[in-house]
Amino acid sequence: MAISITQRPSTILDTYPVYDPVIYVVKETSVGTYKFSYTCTIEHYNGSTYVAAATLRIPKNSEDVGVFDLAEILQAYFTHTLPAESAAIMAPAESAQRFKFTFGSEQAATATGAPIANASTVIDTDQLFYSGQALKDTSGYAENSNNSFALDNSATDRMLTSSGWPQYNPRYDVRADEKGSIDFVYDQTTDAATKVRITYYGASGLLSATDITLATYATGSAQENAVMRFYCYPQDLDDHGAGAVRPSDAGNSGWTRYTLQFRKAVNESVTHTFYLTDQCAPQELRFQWLNQFGGWEQMYTTGNWRVRNTYTDKRYETVRGNWFTTSGTTNFAYSAQDRGTNRMVTSLQRTFNVATGVRIKEDNGAIESLLRSRSVFVTNPESDSPTLLPCVIDAKSLNVIEQFHPEIREYTFDMMLSNQPQPMTL
């Protein structure tokens, strides 16, 4: 007997999105008659060794193969932390996890006997997964179909960003002193991108074009480099870049926009464009969130926000007067300040209704991504501090305010900080 893997999640990618189906198909050459099933033992790499996570058993299908979807088990091993500042222009995002899968089968010798494991097994080891999805919501599933973020020699590949998703090129409005990063899958296959080209433009056209070699920043293990973080906002490029990579370089004087494209030889990814803006609003908020693709994004909302407080309370009545202290020398009485009706607030919820300000069509995907994110941070609306605080988007629908042009619109949604005000205790 011999067992083999006939289908994996991907044969062209070194790391795979764990929120897509993680399908393995295995086949045993000789399938027994009694109580036959396929097994899969999942082990997770904890940084030094593999640790058993789960063992699955499934029946064979009508073609005598076993079809496993391992996604839900693997997803439990992913955590998400807010991106920190970096001392380099690129750094590992450390968001990948490594697993080992051992596939086997078991069967009983008789109809009444207990199933026992067969001797043959097949192992898929050092498989990397990152915390995202890659399939379009309307697409089907097939092996190697979800490579939108592979950066592997295709003009449709992109960084892990929802800007412009799915049909437009990513576009961002940035300030000269703004810091920020975008994650990307560092796919180490033979077709992987080797460089990223940064090109500056001014009012008169091209100013400079410079290639950044990716391998320079891919340090450590493949697990660490599976997802990389590119600090590609203007202030980070100035702080960590060199020469024409820096917006403040003499050759880039008067720049109005710059573009990023990942390259393999003459082939390029989609164009990611950053437009210089001086827009500033008195009620602006900075949001940073984990998108559905496993990358962190950021955006300023420049519209007004309004606050709404919702209270949950209890009320009870008390008897006015000095019933228990009245004596032969102290008359019964009560004053105008004695309280007959009492109220105790048991919980307080402060909700902010946020208007995004005017957005272009490339922002539609990002706004929707923000509202579906499982990890969102925002600056405090009632403070000037730049510190990001955890928040919850409290929206069941997205309100769209149409403008004069169909490509320009404004959104409003409700948001509340995760740490709510505490009610007064008695």
Helices and strands as residue ranges (DSSP letters): E 3-7, E 15-17, E 23-28, E 34-45, E 50-58, E 65-69, H 71-75, E 90-92, E 96-108, E 116-117, E 122-130, E 171-174, E 182-185, E 195-202, E 205-213, G 214-217, H 222-225, E 227-230, H 234-240, G 243-245, G 250-252, E 255-264, E 267-268, E 272-276, E 285-290, E 296-301, E 305-317, E 341-355, E 359-360, G 361-363, H 364-372, E 376-379, E 388-393, E 399-402, E 408-417
